[in-house]
Amino acid sequence: MTEQLDLFRDSRAVGFVNEIVAALEARDAQRATAALADLRSRAPEDANVPGLEFLTRALAQWRTPIADAQAIAAAARRLDAEIAPAARRTLGAAGSGFVAGFFRELADAALGLAYSAAQPTAHRAWLCLRAGAWEEADAAAASIPHAATTPDALHWLSCARYRREGLAAARSTLFSLAWHAPERLATTFADLDDELLERDWQRFCATREWTDIDETKLPAWFPAWYVIEHPITRTGLDYFNAPATKPAEAARLLNHILELESRGDWRKLALSRENLRNLNEDLFDHYMARRWVHHR
């Protein structure tokens, strides 16, 4: 009989926990508070009580800041430092949706605020990404003046387009990021968490064929290497905002070389290959090695 009563009590506790979780997901602090009181009275020793209590209190006390960059950035820091870890521990898979609701409110508060490199986490694009609003994040990032050459904007555009449509939609902004802010490329790849892209990145990093390139500038050459490895992707790339740098010129030139190969224009191809050699002999050697592999 005692065992049956224990099972009944546990069943009631599970019901109360589920009710609190549902209330938190619905952002209904009053309902969550009432269900939490029931859980504490019926099963005060339940292991879920402390975490659910913290999240319920956080929701009840939450006040969306005014349209002020410092206030929004401070609220975002608190979300990441306190509320997000607690939500992951207590709610599991449902935690990301709970936290996204707070970022949704911050994104709405940031509507109309100008981009500031000193306060990137107060910009609507970053906040929309954290809220899972990919289309709005894309639009907000694209509205930043000179977005096509601004590292933060390129990072946000890449993430938003990848989440919406996949890697093909994000390649152009990823390559622009490589050229304009090579030090940001590895972090962006980590955020995307694309298995195939990460595999290519690791292969590129392991190759280290370019002996005369500074380590910090090496990621700028990834687009050219990528075009060699994946020639079919070249037609979907946008070089309009590419800078006048050797890494960008190499990628543009390889795009042209691959077009000449497809047309069988051998005279122009020989000249373009020589231009590639003059840009970077190690990259040229890699290109020729891949041509030999492809055509033997």
Order of alpha helices (4+ residues) and beta strands (2+ residues): alpha-alpha-alpha-alpha-alpha-alpha-alpha-alpha-alpha-alpha-alpha-alpha-alpha-alpha-alpha-alpha
